């Protein structure tokens, strides 16, 4: 039943996410066309057989397609792959209707650019609500350091607080991942300023990197760097009749030591318990400010790899509201502050995405990180289960992606339309029909190839 519910969440959130992003994009084209008096024949979200058809007073058909992977606004006289199927419909329209070709070059350029612009506006709106609603995020404190990782070699330790990366301020743990992402594929020096655990003095480490993360999965640069967030050894839930439950451990207990070994993080707790299966261990616990010493024997379990390890039957905290205040950053802005943040976050991620695309084209970053509809659906499902703020954040990032991709100079995309309009302006006459036909065919081939490649990457990730 839980699996069915997960699938329903993934599918429904995927449809809603793409529907909003694509719908907003096409709405930009539609409103711009209407502003210049250009007649719109069809406004469609999705491909394939249409359903829920509606016509407005001006004769525009609004509909949804059964495959929610795109959409289009079809204008009178517009040369596009959809033109042929609707040309007969347009022949009966009044001669007073303005076609796309009859509009000025400036008007056509604005109509073409309005779709991507609408996506950037949607991202600003989404981020506006993210910061207006407010959400907790983890403080930029190092929890665990992987052995032999770049972080380990650079001397990072549990409890270190990261203050800046390449002289850009770090306010939350998520900022670390974002700033690391800007350096993927690069060679040079990574400058990280941190405050060692228990110290008031900041230290700047200059870490050499060489084609950093070029050939690895770049979804989480921070994991590849070798650090994990500081998750306290706080009991989030207890398995009934497990060793912890039988010993009297309760939700909310903070485990601070095992056999006199100091415990700070959930990662340390897990590692210590794993080593001590089938033997009595002593846990030091704090509950409502009082200390308790509890003895128990961890159960022995075997992993899929055949490794034996100990477990006591507890899970970590699932809600950041349960964390100590010093480990949490609360991001909430005023009305004006949220509006400004909406613009700055949209700019920041636009720059990051453009930088990543540039590195892929130059070969300094692997193209294996291109994701398709499967990855989007999984991201949408995870975000939906995590709450409204997470869903809005994913919506903003994907909307920025769609806006930027549509500005690529590929004929069937908005950027290609802008290039053709520019050529017509320079020539002083319309582009030939044969050139348009071949350019559209090339555009379809390029977009289809990119989609196939993205889906292939999605399948490889799952396998």
N, C-alpha and C positions, 0 to 999 in steps of 0.2 A: 504493500500500500504506500509506504514511504517513497519507494522508487517511482511509482506512478505519479505521486504528487510532485516529486522533483522534476520529472519529465514535463508535467503540465506547467510548472513554474518556468522552466527553461523555454518551452515553446511559446507560452503566452507573453513572457517578458521580451523575448526576441522579436515577436510580431509587434508589440507595442513600441519597443525601442526603434526598430527600423521604420515603423509607420510614422512615428513622430518626426524622426530625422529626415526621412525622404519627403514626407508631407510638407514639412516646413520649407525644404529646398524648393519643391515645385510651387509652393505658395508664393515664394519670392518671384519666380518667373511669371506666375499668373497675375500677381498684383501689378508688376511692372508693365506687363502687356496691356492690362486693362487701363492703366494710367495713360498710356500713349494711344489708346483707342484701338489697339490691334485685336481682332476677333480671335477668341480662343475656342477651338473646336472641341477639344477634349482635355480634361484634367483627370489623370489616372494615377493611382498609387498601386504598385504591383504589376506583374505581368501575367499573361495567360487570360483565360476566360474571365470576363468581367461580371461582377455581381453588385447589387445595391446601386444600380444606375439611377441617376437623377439629372434632370435638365433645369437650368435656371431660365429666367425670362429672356436672356440674350441668346439662348440656344446652345449654351455650353453644356457638354455632358460631363458629369462627375461620377466616377466609378472606382471600384477596387478590383484588383486582379488577384487570382487565387495564389500566385507566387509572390510573396512580399520581399522581392529582392531588387526593387527599383521603382521607377515611375517616370512619367513624362507629362509635359504640357504641350499639346499640339496646337499650333496656331495656323490660321488661314494663310495658305500660300507658302508655308514653311517647307523647305526641302529637307526631308529627314526620312529615315527608314519607315516611319509611320505614315508619311504623306500619301503614298499610293493607295492605301486602304481607305483613306478618308477623302480623297479628291472628289469622288462622286458626291459625297455628302455636301462638300463645300460649293459645288457648282450651282446649287439652288439658292444659295444665300444672296441676300440683297447686295447690289453693287456698291451700296454705301458702306459696307463693311470694309475696314482697312485690313489688308493682309500684311504678313510679316515682311514681305519683299517691298511693299509700298512705304513702309516706315523708314525714317531717316537712319543713316548709319549710326548716329549717336544713340537714337532710341533703341535700335537693335542691340547695340553694345551694352546698354544699361539692362535690357531684358536678359541678355546672356549672363551678365555678371550678378544679377539679382539673386539667382539661386545660391551660389556659394556665399554671397553676402548674408543671405537669410540663415545659412548654417552657422556663420560666425555670431550672428545676433542671437540665435538659439543657444549657443554655447555661453554667451554672456548672461543670458537669462537664467540658464541652468546653474551656473556658478553663483549668480546673484542669490538664488534661493538656497544654495548650499551654505553660503556664509551667513545668510539671514537666519536660517533655521539653526545653524550651529551644530557642531559635532566634536566629539572627543577624538583625539589622535595620540599616539604614543610619543613620549618625549624622545629626543634623539640620543638615547643612552644605550650603550653597547651591552647586550645581554650575554651572548655567547660568541666565542671566536673559534673558528674551525682550524684544526691543526694543519700546518703547512700552507695555509691560505695566504694571500697577499696581506690581509689584516694581521695575521699571526706574525708574519715576517716583519711587519712594520711596527710591531710592539703594542698593538691595541690589547686592552684587557677589559674584563667585565666591570661595568660601572663607569667606564670612560664616557664623557659627554661630548658629542661632536658639535662644535660651534659654527664652523664654516667649511666650505669646500670650494677651493679656487677663489677664495675671498668673497664668496657669496654666502650670506647668512643661512643657517639651518635652524628652523624653528620646530620641526617635527621629524619623526623618523621617516615619514614618506618623502620629505625633502631630500634625504640622503639618496634615495633611489632615483629621484628625478634628476638630481645634479650629477650622479654617477652616469646616468644615461646620456648626458651631453658629451661624455668623454669616450664613449664606446668607439672602438676602432682606431683610436688615436695613439700616437707615440709622443712621449714627453714626460712632464712632471705633474703628478696629481698632488695638490697641496691641501692637506686636511688639518685644520686647527681644532684641537680638542682640549678638554679639561680632564686630566687623569682623575680617577676615582679617589676621593679624599683630599684633593688638592684644590687650591683657589687660583693656581697659575695655569695659564693656557700655553699649550705647546703646539707648534706647527711642524707636521711631518711632511717631508718632500719625498714622494713615492714615485720612482721611475716606472713608466708603463710603456709597453711596446706592442702596437696593434692590439690594444686591450679588448678582450672579449670578442675579437673579430670572428672566431670560428665556433663560438658556443651560444647556447640559448640565452638571449639577452632580455627575456621577459623580467628577470629579477637581477639586475646588476649587483645589488647589495648582497645577495646570496653568493654570487660568484666572487665578490670581494672577500667574503668569509665572515660576516658578522650577522647576528640575529638580534632582534629587539629584546629589550629588558622586560621579560615577563616574570613577575614575582612568583615565588613558590606558594601561591595562594590557591586553596582548594575551591574549585568552582562547583564540583558535584562529587558525590560519593556513590560507588556501586554497592547496591544492597548485598549484604552477606559477604562482601569482600573483606580482606584483612583490615583495611582502614575503618570500615563500618563496624566491624566486630570490636575494634580497639577503641571506638568512641570518637573518631575524627569526624568533624562536622564541616559543612559548607561554610566558607569564610575563614577557616583556620589558616594561619600563616606558618609554614614550616621553615624554621630558621637554622636547624642543624640536624645532621644524621650521624650518630656515633661520634659526637664532638667535632664533626667536620662542618664548617660553616656553609650554609646554603643561602644563596641570594636569589637565584633564578630557577624557573621551572626546568630549564635545560640542565642545570646542575643537579636538581632533585632527581630527574629522570635517569641521569647517568649513574648516580650513586646507588639508587634503588636497583637498577639493572644489574649491578655487580654483586648484589647481596641477596640472591634468591635462596630460599630454604634455610635461612639463618636469622636469628633474632637480632633486630636492630632497634636502636633507641632514637626516637624522634623528639626534637624540641619544638614545641608549638606555642604560638601566641594567639589567644582568643579574647577579644574585648579587653586588650591590655594586660591580661594575665598569662603567665607562663605555665605550660603543662608539659610533663615528660611522659611519653607514651611508648611502650614496647610492643612490637608486632613482628610477625614473620611473613615476608613477601611471598606471594605465590610464584611458582616457576612456570614460565611460558616459553614456547619456542616460536621464533619468527619464521617466515616463509623461507628465509635463507638458511634455516637450521641452527640459528644462534639462540642459546638459552639465555633468558634474562628474567629479572625479577619485576613484579608489579604489585602494587598495594591496593589498587582499585579506586583511584581518584583521577579526576580530570581537572585541567587548568581552568582559569576563569574565562568565560566567554563574553563577558560584558565589561567594557572599559570603565563603566561607572563604579565597578567594585575595586578598581586599582587605587593604590595610595596616590594622593594628590601630586606628589613630586614626580610621578611617572606619567602624568597626563597633561596634555596641552589642549585647552578648550578653545576652539576656533568659532567665534561668533562675532559678527559685525553689526554696526548700526545700519540703517537704511542706506545712507550715503556711502558708508564704508563697504557694504556688500556690493553696491553698484560699481565702485572703483575696483574692488577685488575681482569682480566679474570680468572687467576689461583686462586687468593685469594677468589673470590666470589664462584667459583665452590667448593673449599675446604670447605668454610663456610657452604654452603647449603648442601653439602654431609654429613658433621658432624651433622647438625641440623636434617636432615632426618633420619640418622642412630639412633640418640638419640631418636627421636620420635617413630621409629619402636621398639626400645628396650623397651621404656616405655609402648607401646601397648602390647608387648609380656609379660611384667611383670605385667600388669594390673594396672599400676599407671596412665595410660591415656586411656580414652574410645576409643574403636575400632570403634565407630559410626562416627568417623571423616575420615574413609577410603572413598575415592571418586572413582567413576568409570567413564565410558565414558560420561555420561550425564553431570557430573560436569566439566569434561575436556572440553567438547564442549562449555559449558556456559562461562568458563574461556577464552577459545580461542576466542569466539565471542566478549566478553568484551574487551579483549586485542587488538583485531584487530581494533575495533572501537576507541580505545584510541590512536592508533598510532604504528609505527614500533618499537619503544623502548619497549613499554609494551609487544608487541607480542614476541619480542626477549627474554625478561625476562621470560615470561611464557614458551617459548620453552626451555630455559636453565634449568629451574627448573624441568620441566617434563622429559627432557633428563637425568638429574641426577637421577630422580626417576626410570626411566626405566633401567639405568645402574646398580643401586644398587639392584633393585628387581631381575634382571637377575643373580645376583651373589648369590642369595639365594641357599642353598644346596638342591634344589628340582630337581629330575632327569631330567625333560624335559627342565629345564632352564640351562643356561650356568654354573652357580655355581654347579649344580648337575653333569654336565659333568666333571667339574674339580675334584669333589669328586670321581667319578668313575675312572677317570684317575689316581688319587692318590692311590685308592684301587688296581688298576692293577699294579701300580709301586711297592707297598708293597708286593703284592702277587707274583709278578714275572710272572703272566700269566693273560690272559684276563678274565673278569668277565663272569660268565655263562649266557647263553641265557635266561634261565628261570628267573634268578635274574634281568636281564635287562628288561624283559617283565613286571614283576610285579612292578618294580621300575617306569617304564614309566606310567603304569596304575595309580599308586599312585600319581605320579606327575600331571597327567592330572586331577585327582580328586581334588587335592589340589588347582591347578590353577583355575579350573572351579568353585570351591566353593568360592574362593576369589573374582572372577569376579561377581558371583551371589550376594554375600554379598555387594560388592561395588555398584552394580546397585540398590540393595534394599535401601542402604543408600541414593543414589541419589534421588530415588522416594520419600522417607520419607522427605527429605529436601524440595522438591517441594510441597508436600502435606501440 
